[in-house]
Amino acid sequence: MKSMNIISRCQAIYRAQRLDSDLCACHHSLVLAICRAPGRSQDELAKDICLNKSTVTRALAQLEERGYVTRTPDASDKRRTLVEPTGKMLDILPEVRAITAEWNSAISADIPADELAVFQSVLKKMEQNARNIIQKAEDNAEK
């Protein structure tokens, strides 16, 4: 876990150095998540990228202030706030994707394809286990 945390922090530094915009490194995952499924609620985005709701709310406020997203109350449930990308976000999306692909390619450059496939499979299983643990804890907290 320590190694994955360090890799994640290095990736944030790399993103910040490579992206020529007013986005912070922490916004990249939101850009990708919002553009992957526009119109989701803030809560759904928080769950998707495993951040707490208040962190996502603050980051979305920054993105809205900078013209990257619009947030509107859900017509059927006023407690939900729906998030849509603006043209400005859609314009920067290819660059964010390219930087992500560059990073992934660079950190895996000297790893044989078969080893990388096994690693990615194990990592995906660990991610699902982690999500399940958090979901169970949230379910127990609601009871």
DSSP file (Angstrom, degrees, kcal/mol; ACC not computed):
  #  RESIDUE AA STRUCTURE BP1 BP2  ACC     N-H-->O    O-->H-N    N-H-->O    O-->H-N    TCO  KAPPA ALPHA  PHI   PSI    X-CA   Y-CA   Z-CA
    1    1 A M     >        0   0    0      0, 0.0     4,-2.4     0, 0.0     5,-0.2   0.000 360.0 360.0 360.0 -37.1    0.0    0.0    0.0
    2    2 A K  H  >  +     0   0    0      1,-0.2     4,-2.4     2,-0.2     5,-0.2   0.925 360.0  49.4 -60.5 -43.3    2.9    2.4    0.7
    3    3 A S  H  > S+     0   0    0      1,-0.2     4,-2.6     2,-0.2    -1,-0.2   0.903 110.6  49.4 -63.4 -41.3    4.2    1.9   -2.8
    4    4 A M  H  > S+     0   0    0      1,-0.2     4,-2.3     2,-0.2    -1,-0.2   0.889 110.3  51.4 -65.9 -37.4    0.8    2.5   -4.4
    5    5 A N  H  X S+     0   0    0     -4,-2.4     4,-2.2     2,-0.2    -2,-0.2   0.917 111.0  47.4 -63.9 -43.3    0.5    5.7   -2.3
    6    6 A I  H  X S+     0   0    0     -4,-2.4     4,-2.6     2,-0.2     5,-0.2   0.919 111.2  51.1 -64.4 -43.4    3.9    6.9   -3.4
    7    7 A I  H  X S+     0   0    0     -4,-2.6     4,-2.5     1,-0.2    -2,-0.2   0.914 110.0  50.8 -58.9 -42.9    3.1    6.1   -7.1
    8    8 A S  H  X S+     0   0    0     -4,-2.3     4,-1.9     2,-0.2    -1,-0.2   0.907 110.8  47.2 -63.0 -42.8   -0.2    8.0   -6.7
    9    9 A R  H  X S+     0   0    0     -4,-2.2     4,-1.9     2,-0.2    -1,-0.2   0.891 111.8  50.6 -67.4 -38.2    1.6   11.1   -5.3
   10   10 A C  H  X S+     0   0    0     -4,-2.6     4,-2.5     1,-0.2    -2,-0.2   0.901 108.2  53.3 -63.9 -39.7    4.2   10.9   -8.0
   11   11 A Q  H  X S+     0   0    0     -4,-2.5     4,-3.0     1,-0.2    -2,-0.2   0.901 106.1  53.0 -61.6 -40.4    1.4   10.8  -10.6
   12   12 A A  H  X S+     0   0    0     -4,-1.9     4,-2.3     1,-0.2    -1,-0.2   0.906 110.2  47.5 -62.0 -41.3   -0.1   13.9   -9.1
   13   13 A I  H  X S+     0   0    0     -4,-1.9     4,-2.1     2,-0.2    -2,-0.2   0.924 112.4  49.8 -64.1 -44.1    3.2   15.7   -9.4
   14   14 A Y  H  X S+     0   0    0     -4,-2.5     4,-2.2     2,-0.2    -2,-0.2   0.927 111.0  49.2 -60.5 -47.1    3.6   14.5  -13.0
   15   15 A R  H  X S+     0   0    0     -4,-3.0     4,-2.6     1,-0.2    -1,-0.2   0.936 110.5  50.2 -58.1 -47.7    0.0   15.6  -13.9
   16   16 A A  H  < S+     0   0    0     -4,-2.3    -1,-0.2     1,-0.2    -2,-0.2   0.869 113.1  46.6 -61.2 -37.1    0.6   19.1  -12.4
   17   17 A Q  H  < S+     0   0    0     -4,-2.1    -1,-0.2    -5,-0.2    -2,-0.2   0.845 118.1  41.5 -72.2 -33.8    3.8   19.5  -14.4
   18   18 A R  H  < S+     0   0    0     -4,-2.2     2,-0.6    -5,-0.2    -2,-0.2   0.801  95.8  81.0 -88.3 -31.0    2.4   18.3  -17.7
   19   19 A L     <  -     0   0    0     -4,-2.6     2,-1.3    -5,-0.2     6,-0.0  -0.670  62.2-155.7 -88.3 122.8   -1.0   19.9  -17.8
   20   20 A D        +     0   0    0     -2,-0.6     2,-0.3     2,-0.1    -1,-0.1  -0.644  60.2  82.5 -96.1  78.1   -1.0   23.5  -18.9
   21   21 A S  S    S-     0   0    0     -2,-1.3    -2,-0.0     2,-0.2     0, 0.0  -0.917  92.1 -91.5-158.6-177.5   -4.3   24.7  -17.3
   22   22 A D  S    S+     0   0    0     -2,-0.3     2,-0.3    44,-0.1    -2,-0.1   0.221  84.5 116.4 -91.5  15.0   -5.7   26.0  -14.1
   23   23 A L        -     0   0    0     -7,-0.0    -2,-0.2     2,-0.0     2,-0.2  -0.603  60.7-135.6 -80.4 143.7   -6.6   22.4  -13.0
   24   24 A C    >   -     0   0    0     -2,-0.3     3,-1.8     1,-0.1     4,-0.5  -0.598  26.8-108.6 -89.5 160.1   -5.0   20.9  -10.0
   25   25 A A  G >  S+     0   0    0      1,-0.3     3,-1.2    -2,-0.2     4,-0.4   0.842 119.0  62.3 -57.1 -33.5   -3.7   17.4  -10.0
   26   26 A C  G 3  S+     0   0    0      1,-0.2     4,-0.5     2,-0.1    -1,-0.3   0.681  95.2  62.0 -68.3 -15.8   -6.6   16.4   -7.7
   27   27 A H  G <> S+     0   0    0     -3,-1.8     4,-2.7     1,-0.2    -1,-0.2   0.675  81.3  81.9 -82.9 -17.6   -9.1   17.4  -10.4
   28   28 A H  H <> S+     0   0    0     -3,-1.2     4,-2.5    -4,-0.5     5,-0.2   0.914  90.9  48.5 -57.4 -46.9   -7.9   14.9  -13.0
   29   29 A S  H  > S+     0   0    0     -4,-0.4     4,-2.3     1,-0.2    -1,-0.2   0.865 112.6  49.9 -64.8 -33.4   -9.9   12.0  -11.6
   30   30 A L  H  > S+     0   0    0     -4,-0.5     4,-3.2     2,-0.2     5,-0.3   0.915 108.2  52.5 -68.7 -42.2  -13.0   14.2  -11.5
   31   31 A V  H  X S+     0   0    0     -4,-2.7     4,-2.3     1,-0.2     5,-0.2   0.948 113.5  44.0 -56.2 -49.1  -12.5   15.3  -15.1
   32   32 A L  H  X S+     0   0    0     -4,-2.5     4,-1.6    -5,-0.2    -1,-0.2   0.913 116.4  46.1 -64.3 -43.1  -12.3   11.7  -16.2
   33   33 A A  H  X S+     0   0    0     -4,-2.3     4,-1.4    -5,-0.2    -2,-0.2   0.907 113.7  47.9 -68.0 -42.1  -15.3   10.5  -14.0
   34   34 A I  H  < S+     0   0    0     -4,-3.2    -2,-0.2     1,-0.2    -1,-0.2   0.923 115.2  44.4 -65.0 -43.9  -17.5   13.4  -15.0
   35   35 A C  H  < S+     0   0    0     -4,-2.3    -1,-0.2    -5,-0.3    -2,-0.2   0.779 107.9  59.2 -73.7 -25.2  -16.8   13.0  -18.7
   36   36 A R  H  < S+     0   0    0     -4,-1.6    -1,-0.2     1,-0.3    -2,-0.2   0.853 128.7   9.7 -69.0 -34.3  -17.2    9.2  -18.5
   37   37 A A  S >< S-     0   0    0     -4,-1.4     3,-1.0    -3,-0.2    -1,-0.3  -0.567  82.0-162.2-147.9  77.6  -20.8    9.6  -17.2
   38   38 A P  T 3  S+     0   0    0      0, 0.0    46,-0.2     0, 0.0    -3,-0.1  -0.224  71.5  36.3 -60.6 149.1  -22.1   13.2  -17.4
   39   39 A G  T 3  S+     0   0    0     44,-2.5    45,-0.2     1,-0.3     2,-0.1   0.508  80.0 137.9  89.1   4.5  -25.2   14.1  -15.3
   40   40 A R    <   -     0   0    0     -3,-1.0    43,-2.7    43,-0.5    -1,-0.3  -0.368  56.6-102.2 -77.0 163.9  -24.3   12.0  -12.3
   41   41 A S  B  >  -A   82   0A   0     41,-0.2     4,-2.2     1,-0.1    41,-0.2  -0.398  26.0-111.9 -81.2 162.7  -24.8   13.3   -8.8
   42   42 A Q  H  > S+     0   0    0     39,-1.8     4,-2.4     1,-0.2     5,-0.2   0.891 119.8  53.4 -59.0 -39.9  -22.1   14.6   -6.6
   43   43 A D  H  > S+     0   0    0      2,-0.2     4,-2.2     1,-0.2    -1,-0.2   0.897 107.3  50.3 -64.1 -40.8  -22.6   11.6   -4.3
   44   44 A E  H  > S+     0   0    0      2,-0.2     4,-2.4     1,-0.2    -1,-0.2   0.895 110.6  50.0 -64.6 -39.3  -22.3    9.2   -7.2
   45   45 A L  H  X S+     0   0    0     -4,-2.2     4,-2.3     2,-0.2    -2,-0.2   0.922 109.1  51.8 -63.3 -43.8  -19.0   10.9   -8.3
   46   46 A A  H  X>S+     0   0    0     -4,-2.4     5,-2.2     1,-0.2     4,-0.6   0.915 112.7  45.3 -59.0 -43.9  -17.7   10.7   -4.7
   47   47 A K  H ><5S+     0   0    0     -4,-2.2     3,-0.5     3,-0.2    -1,-0.2   0.902 110.4  54.7 -67.0 -40.9  -18.5    7.0   -4.5
   48   48 A D  H 3<5S+     0   0    0     -4,-2.4    -2,-0.2     1,-0.2    -1,-0.2   0.899 119.3  31.2 -60.7 -43.4  -17.0    6.3   -8.0
   49   49 A I  H 3<5S-     0   0    0     -4,-2.3    -1,-0.2    -5,-0.1    -2,-0.2   0.327 109.4-119.5-102.9   8.9  -13.6    7.8   -7.2
   50   50 A C  T <<5 +     0   0    0     -4,-0.6     2,-0.3    -3,-0.5    -3,-0.2   0.915  65.7 132.8  56.7  51.8  -13.6    6.9   -3.5
   51   51 A L      < -     0   0    0     -5,-2.2    -1,-0.2    -6,-0.1    -2,-0.1  -0.929  62.3 -98.5-123.3 153.8  -13.4   10.4   -2.0
   52   52 A N     >  -     0   0    0     -2,-0.3     4,-2.0     1,-0.1     3,-0.4  -0.362  34.7-113.4 -71.9 156.7  -15.6   11.7    0.8
   53   53 A K  H  > S+     0   0    0      1,-0.2     4,-2.6     2,-0.2     5,-0.2   0.848 113.5  53.8 -60.3 -38.3  -18.5   13.9   -0.2
   54   54 A S  H  > S+     0   0    0      2,-0.2     4,-2.3     1,-0.2    -1,-0.2   0.881 107.8  50.8 -68.0 -35.8  -17.2   17.1    1.3
   55   55 A T  H  > S+     0   0    0     -3,-0.4     4,-2.4     2,-0.2    -1,-0.2   0.925 112.6  46.4 -64.2 -44.2  -13.9   16.8   -0.7
   56   56 A V  H  X S+     0   0    0     -4,-2.0     4,-2.8     2,-0.2     5,-0.2   0.900 110.6  53.2 -64.8 -41.1  -15.8   16.2   -3.9
   57   57 A T  H  X S+     0   0    0     -4,-2.6     4,-2.0     2,-0.2    -2,-0.2   0.925 111.3  45.7 -60.9 -44.7  -18.1   19.2   -3.1
   58   58 A R  H  X S+     0   0    0     -4,-2.3     4,-1.9     2,-0.2    -2,-0.2   0.922 114.0  48.3 -64.0 -44.1  -15.2   21.5   -2.6
   59   59 A A  H  X S+     0   0    0     -4,-2.4     4,-2.4     1,-0.2    -2,-0.2   0.899 111.6  49.9 -65.2 -39.7  -13.4   20.3   -5.7
   60   60 A L  H  X S+     0   0    0     -4,-2.8     4,-2.8     2,-0.2    -1,-0.2   0.863 106.8  55.3 -67.0 -34.7  -16.6   20.7   -7.8
   61   61 A A  H  X S+     0   0    0     -4,-2.0     4,-2.5    -5,-0.2    -1,-0.2   0.912 109.5  47.4 -62.3 -40.9  -17.0   24.2   -6.4
   62   62 A Q  H  X S+     0   0    0     -4,-1.9     4,-1.8     2,-0.2    -2,-0.2   0.925 112.8  48.2 -63.9 -44.6  -13.5   25.0   -7.7
   63   63 A L  H  <>S+     0   0    0     -4,-2.4     5,-3.1     1,-0.2     6,-0.7   0.886 112.6  48.6 -64.7 -38.0  -14.2   23.4  -11.1
   64   64 A E  H ><5S+     0   0    0     -4,-2.8     3,-1.3     4,-0.2    -1,-0.2   0.922 109.4  52.0 -66.8 -43.6  -17.5   25.3  -11.3
   65   65 A E  H 3<5S+     0   0    0     -4,-2.5    -1,-0.2     1,-0.3    -2,-0.2   0.842 111.1  48.4 -60.0 -34.1  -15.8   28.6  -10.4
   66   66 A R  T 3<5S-     0   0    0     -4,-1.8    -1,-0.3    -5,-0.1    -2,-0.2   0.424 120.7-108.6 -89.3   0.1  -13.2   28.0  -13.1
   67   67 A G  T < 5S+     0   0    0     -3,-1.3    21,-0.4    -4,-0.3    22,-0.3   0.686  86.3 115.3  86.8  19.4  -15.9   27.2  -15.7
   68   68 A Y  S   <S+     0   0    0     -5,-3.1    18,-2.5    -6,-0.2    21,-0.3   0.734  76.4  19.8 -93.6 -24.6  -15.3   23.4  -16.1
   69   69 A V  E     -B   85   0A   0     -6,-0.7     2,-0.4    16,-0.3    -2,-0.2  -0.937  58.7-142.6-139.9 161.5  -18.7   22.1  -14.7
   70   70 A T  E     -B   84   0A   0     14,-2.3    14,-2.5    -2,-0.3     2,-0.5  -0.980  15.4-158.5-120.2 142.2  -22.2   23.1  -14.1
   71   71 A R  E     +B   83   0A   0     -2,-0.4    12,-0.2    12,-0.2   -30,-0.0  -0.982  16.0 172.4-121.3 128.8  -24.1   21.9  -11.0
   72   72 A T  E     -B   82   0A   0     10,-2.2    10,-3.4    -2,-0.5     2,-0.1  -0.980  36.9-102.8-135.3 146.8  -27.9   21.9  -11.0
   73   73 A P  E     -B   81   0A   0      0, 0.0     2,-0.3     0, 0.0     8,-0.2  -0.418  44.3-106.6 -64.6 142.4  -30.4   20.5   -8.5
   74   74 A D  E >   -B   77   0A   0      6,-2.7     3,-0.6     3,-0.7     6,-0.2  -0.567  22.4-140.5 -69.5 127.3  -32.0   17.2   -9.7
   75   75 A A  T 3  S+     0   0    0     -2,-0.3     3,-0.2     1,-0.2    -1,-0.2   0.818 101.8  43.9 -61.4 -31.7  -35.6   18.1  -10.8
   76   76 A S  T 3  S+     0   0    0      1,-0.3    -1,-0.2     2,-0.0     2,-0.2   0.635 128.4  24.1 -90.7 -14.2  -36.9   14.8   -9.3
   77   77 A D  E X   - B   0  74A   0     -3,-0.6     3,-2.2     3,-0.2    -3,-0.7  -0.741  63.0-164.8-152.7  97.6  -35.0   15.1   -6.0
   78   78 A K  E 3  S+     0   0A   0      1,-0.3    -3,-0.1    -3,-0.2    -1,-0.1   0.630  87.1  68.2 -62.9 -14.3  -33.8   18.6   -4.9
   79   79 A R  E 3  S+     0   0A   0     -6,-0.1     2,-0.4    -5,-0.0    -1,-0.3   0.706  90.4  76.7 -76.7 -18.9  -31.4   17.0   -2.4
   80   80 A R  E <   -     0   0A   0     -3,-2.2    -6,-2.7    -6,-0.2     2,-0.5  -0.735  68.1-154.7 -95.3 139.7  -29.3   15.7   -5.3
   81   81 A T  E     - B   0  73A   0     -2,-0.4   -39,-1.8    -8,-0.2     2,-0.3  -0.966  11.2-148.3-114.8 123.6  -27.0   17.9   -7.3
   82   82 A L  E     -AB  41  72A   0    -10,-3.4   -10,-2.2    -2,-0.5     2,-0.5  -0.683   7.4-147.8 -93.9 143.7  -26.2   16.8  -10.8
   83   83 A V  E     + B   0  71A   0    -43,-2.7   -44,-2.5    -2,-0.3   -43,-0.5  -0.934  15.7 179.6-118.3 129.3  -22.9   17.6  -12.4
   84   84 A E  E     - B   0  70A   0    -14,-2.5   -14,-2.3    -2,-0.5     2,-0.2  -0.968  27.8-119.4-125.7 142.1  -22.3   18.2  -16.2
   85   85 A P  E     - B   0  69A   0      0, 0.0   -16,-0.3     0, 0.0     2,-0.2  -0.527  26.3-140.6 -75.2 147.5  -19.1   19.0  -18.0
   86   86 A T     >  -     0   0    0    -18,-2.5     4,-2.3    -2,-0.2     3,-0.2  -0.460  32.9 -95.9 -93.8 176.1  -18.9   22.3  -19.8
   87   87 A G  H  > S+     0   0    0      1,-0.2     4,-2.3     2,-0.2     5,-0.2   0.860 125.6  59.9 -58.5 -35.5  -17.2   22.9  -23.2
   88   88 A K  H  > S+     0   0    0    -21,-0.4     4,-1.3     2,-0.2    -1,-0.2   0.901 107.3  44.6 -61.6 -41.4  -14.1   24.0  -21.4
   89   89 A M  H  > S+     0   0    0    -21,-0.3     4,-1.5   -22,-0.3     3,-0.3   0.925 112.5  51.1 -69.0 -43.3  -13.9   20.6  -19.6
   90   90 A L  H  < S+     0   0    0     -4,-2.3    -2,-0.2     1,-0.2    -1,-0.2   0.847 107.8  54.7 -62.9 -32.2  -14.6   18.7  -22.8
   91   91 A D  H  < S+     0   0    0     -4,-2.3     4,-0.3     1,-0.2    -1,-0.2   0.856 112.4  41.8 -67.3 -35.0  -11.8   20.7  -24.5
   92   92 A I  H  X S+     0   0    0     -4,-1.3     4,-2.2    -3,-0.3     3,-0.4   0.643  92.4  88.2 -88.4 -14.8   -9.2   19.7  -21.9
   93   93 A L  H  X S+     0   0    0     -4,-1.5     4,-2.8     1,-0.2     5,-0.2   0.883  84.0  52.9 -53.6 -47.2  -10.4   16.0  -21.7
   94   94 A P  H  > S+     0   0    0      0, 0.0     4,-2.3     0, 0.0    -1,-0.2   0.894 110.8  48.2 -58.7 -37.8   -8.1   14.8  -24.5
   95   95 A E  H  > S+     0   0    0     -3,-0.4     4,-2.5    -4,-0.3    -2,-0.2   0.910 111.3  49.4 -68.1 -41.4   -5.1   16.3  -22.8
   96   96 A V  H  X S+     0   0    0     -4,-2.2     4,-2.2     1,-0.2    -1,-0.2   0.924 113.1  47.6 -62.4 -44.3   -6.0   14.8  -19.5
   97   97 A R  H  X S+     0   0    0     -4,-2.8     4,-2.5    -5,-0.2    -2,-0.2   0.905 111.4  50.8 -63.1 -41.2   -6.4   11.4  -21.1
   98   98 A A  H  X S+     0   0    0     -4,-2.3     4,-2.7    -5,-0.2    -2,-0.2   0.909 110.0  49.0 -64.9 -41.9   -3.1   11.7  -23.0
   99   99 A I  H  X S+     0   0    0     -4,-2.5     4,-2.4     2,-0.2    -1,-0.2   0.906 111.6  50.0 -64.0 -41.0   -1.2   12.6  -19.8
  100  100 A T  H  X S+     0   0    0     -4,-2.2     4,-2.6     2,-0.2    -2,-0.2   0.924 112.2  47.3 -62.3 -44.4   -2.8    9.7  -18.0
  101  101 A A  H  X S+     0   0    0     -4,-2.5     4,-2.4     2,-0.2    -2,-0.2   0.902 111.1  51.6 -65.0 -40.9   -1.8    7.3  -20.9
  102  102 A E  H  X S+     0   0    0     -4,-2.7     4,-2.7     2,-0.2    -2,-0.2   0.930 111.6  47.5 -59.6 -46.0    1.7    8.8  -20.9
  103  103 A W  H  X S+     0   0    0     -4,-2.4     4,-2.6     2,-0.2     5,-0.2   0.945 112.3  48.3 -61.4 -49.7    2.1    8.2  -17.2
  104  104 A N  H  X S+     0   0    0     -4,-2.6     4,-0.9     1,-0.2    -1,-0.2   0.893 114.3  47.1 -60.1 -40.2    0.7    4.6  -17.4
  105  105 A S  H  < S+     0   0    0     -4,-2.4     4,-0.4    -5,-0.2     3,-0.2   0.912 112.3  49.8 -66.6 -43.3    3.1    3.8  -20.2
  106  106 A A  H >< S+     0   0    0     -4,-2.7     3,-0.8     1,-0.2     4,-0.3   0.903 111.4  46.4 -65.5 -42.5    6.1    5.4  -18.5
  107  107 A I  H 3< S+     0   0    0     -4,-2.6    -1,-0.2     1,-0.2    -2,-0.2   0.684 120.0  40.0 -77.8 -14.7    5.7    3.5  -15.2
  108  108 A S  T >< S+     0   0    0     -4,-0.9     3,-1.6    -5,-0.2    -1,-0.2   0.276  81.8 112.2-111.7  11.0    5.1    0.2  -16.9
  109  109 A A  T <  S+     0   0    0     -3,-0.8    -2,-0.1    -4,-0.4    -1,-0.1   0.834  82.7  36.7 -57.1 -40.6    7.7    0.5  -19.7
  110  110 A D  T 3  S+     0   0    0     -4,-0.3    -1,-0.3    -3,-0.1    -2,-0.1   0.170  93.1 103.5-103.2  20.0   10.1   -2.2  -18.5
  111  111 A I  S <  S-     0   0    0     -3,-1.6     5,-0.1     2,-0.0    -3,-0.0  -0.895  77.0-116.3-103.1 123.7    7.5   -4.6  -17.2
  112  112 A P     >  -     0   0    0      0, 0.0     4,-2.5     0, 0.0     3,-0.3  -0.234  25.0-117.5 -56.8 146.1    6.8   -7.7  -19.4
  113  113 A A  H  > S+     0   0    0      1,-0.2     4,-2.3     2,-0.2     5,-0.2   0.850 112.8  52.6 -56.2 -40.4    3.2   -7.8  -20.7
  114  114 A D  H  > S+     0   0    0      2,-0.2     4,-1.8     1,-0.2    -1,-0.2   0.900 111.4  46.2 -66.8 -39.2    2.4  -11.0  -19.0
  115  115 A E  H  > S+     0   0    0     -3,-0.3     4,-2.7     2,-0.2    -2,-0.2   0.895 111.9  51.6 -67.1 -40.0    3.5   -9.7  -15.6
  116  116 A L  H  X S+     0   0    0     -4,-2.5     4,-2.8     2,-0.2    -2,-0.2   0.892 107.9  52.2 -63.9 -40.3    1.7   -6.5  -16.2
  117  117 A A  H  X S+     0   0    0     -4,-2.3     4,-2.1    -5,-0.2    -1,-0.2   0.915 111.4  46.4 -63.4 -43.2   -1.5   -8.4  -17.0
  118  118 A V  H  X S+     0   0    0     -4,-1.8     4,-2.7     2,-0.2     5,-0.2   0.937 113.1  49.9 -64.0 -46.2   -1.3  -10.4  -13.7
  119  119 A F  H  X S+     0   0    0     -4,-2.7     4,-2.9     1,-0.2    -2,-0.2   0.927 111.2  48.3 -58.4 -46.7   -0.5   -7.2  -11.7
  120  120 A Q  H  X S+     0   0    0     -4,-2.8     4,-2.2     1,-0.2    -1,-0.2   0.877 111.7  50.3 -63.9 -37.3   -3.5   -5.4  -13.2
  121  121 A S  H  X S+     0   0    0     -4,-2.1     4,-1.9    -5,-0.2    -2,-0.2   0.934 113.7  44.2 -65.2 -46.5   -5.8   -8.4  -12.5
  122  122 A V  H  X S+     0   0    0     -4,-2.7     4,-2.5     1,-0.2    -2,-0.2   0.915 113.0  51.9 -64.1 -43.3   -4.6   -8.6   -8.9
  123  123 A L  H  X S+     0   0    0     -4,-2.9     4,-2.5    -5,-0.2    -1,-0.2   0.894 108.1  51.3 -61.5 -40.9   -4.9   -4.9   -8.5
  124  124 A K  H  X S+     0   0    0     -4,-2.2     4,-2.3     2,-0.2    -1,-0.2   0.896 110.2  49.6 -64.0 -40.0   -8.5   -4.9   -9.8
  125  125 A K  H  X S+     0   0    0     -4,-1.9     4,-2.5     2,-0.2    -2,-0.2   0.905 110.9  49.6 -64.8 -40.9   -9.4   -7.6   -7.3
  126  126 A M  H  X S+     0   0    0     -4,-2.5     4,-2.6     2,-0.2    -2,-0.2   0.900 109.3  52.4 -64.5 -40.1   -7.9   -5.6   -4.5
  127  127 A E  H  X S+     0   0    0     -4,-2.5     4,-2.6     2,-0.2    -2,-0.2   0.934 110.4  47.5 -60.2 -45.7   -9.8   -2.5   -5.6
  128  128 A Q  H  X S+     0   0    0     -4,-2.3     4,-2.5     1,-0.2    -2,-0.2   0.907 111.4  50.7 -64.0 -41.2  -13.0   -4.5   -5.5
  129  129 A N  H  X S+     0   0    0     -4,-2.5     4,-2.4     2,-0.2    -1,-0.2   0.922 110.8  49.4 -60.0 -44.1  -12.2   -5.9   -2.1
  130  130 A A  H  X S+     0   0    0     -4,-2.6     4,-2.2     1,-0.2    -2,-0.2   0.919 111.1  49.0 -62.2 -44.2  -11.5   -2.4   -0.8
  131  131 A R  H  X S+     0   0    0     -4,-2.6     4,-2.5     1,-0.2    -1,-0.2   0.904 111.0  50.9 -61.8 -41.0  -14.8   -1.1   -2.2
  132  132 A N  H  X S+     0   0    0     -4,-2.5     4,-2.5     2,-0.2    -2,-0.2   0.898 108.5  51.5 -63.8 -41.2  -16.7   -4.0   -0.7
  133  133 A I  H  X S+     0   0    0     -4,-2.4     4,-2.1     2,-0.2    -1,-0.2   0.932 112.5  45.6 -61.4 -46.1  -15.1   -3.4    2.7
  134  134 A I  H  X S+     0   0    0     -4,-2.2     4,-2.5     2,-0.2    -2,-0.2   0.905 111.8  51.7 -65.0 -41.8  -16.1    0.3    2.6
  135  135 A Q  H  X S+     0   0    0     -4,-2.5     4,-2.7     1,-0.2    -2,-0.2   0.914 109.8  49.3 -62.6 -42.6  -19.6   -0.5    1.4
  136  136 A K  H  X S+     0   0    0     -4,-2.5     4,-2.6     2,-0.2    -1,-0.2   0.911 111.1  50.1 -62.3 -41.8  -20.1   -3.0    4.3
  137  137 A A  H  X S+     0   0    0     -4,-2.1     4,-2.0     2,-0.2    -2,-0.2   0.907 112.3  47.1 -63.5 -41.3  -18.8   -0.4    6.8
  138  138 A E  H  X S+     0   0    0     -4,-2.5     4,-1.4     2,-0.2    -2,-0.2   0.899 111.7  50.7 -66.4 -40.4  -21.2    2.2    5.4
  139  139 A D  H  X S+     0   0    0     -4,-2.7     4,-0.8     1,-0.2    -2,-0.2   0.912 111.5  47.9 -62.4 -42.9  -24.1   -0.3    5.5
  140  140 A N  H  < S+     0   0    0     -4,-2.6     3,-0.5     1,-0.2    -1,-0.2   0.855 108.5  54.8 -66.4 -35.3  -23.4   -1.1    9.1
  141  141 A A  H  < S+     0   0    0     -4,-2.0    -1,-0.2     1,-0.2    -2,-0.2   0.811 105.0  54.2 -67.9 -29.1  -23.1    2.6   10.0
  142  142 A E  H  <        0   0    0     -4,-1.4    -1,-0.2     1,-0.2    -2,-0.2   0.705 360.0 360.0 -77.0 -20.3  -26.6    3.2    8.5
  143  143 A K     <        0   0    0     -4,-0.8    -1,-0.2    -3,-0.5    -2,-0.2   0.473 360.0 360.0 -79.4 360.0  -28.2    0.4   10.7
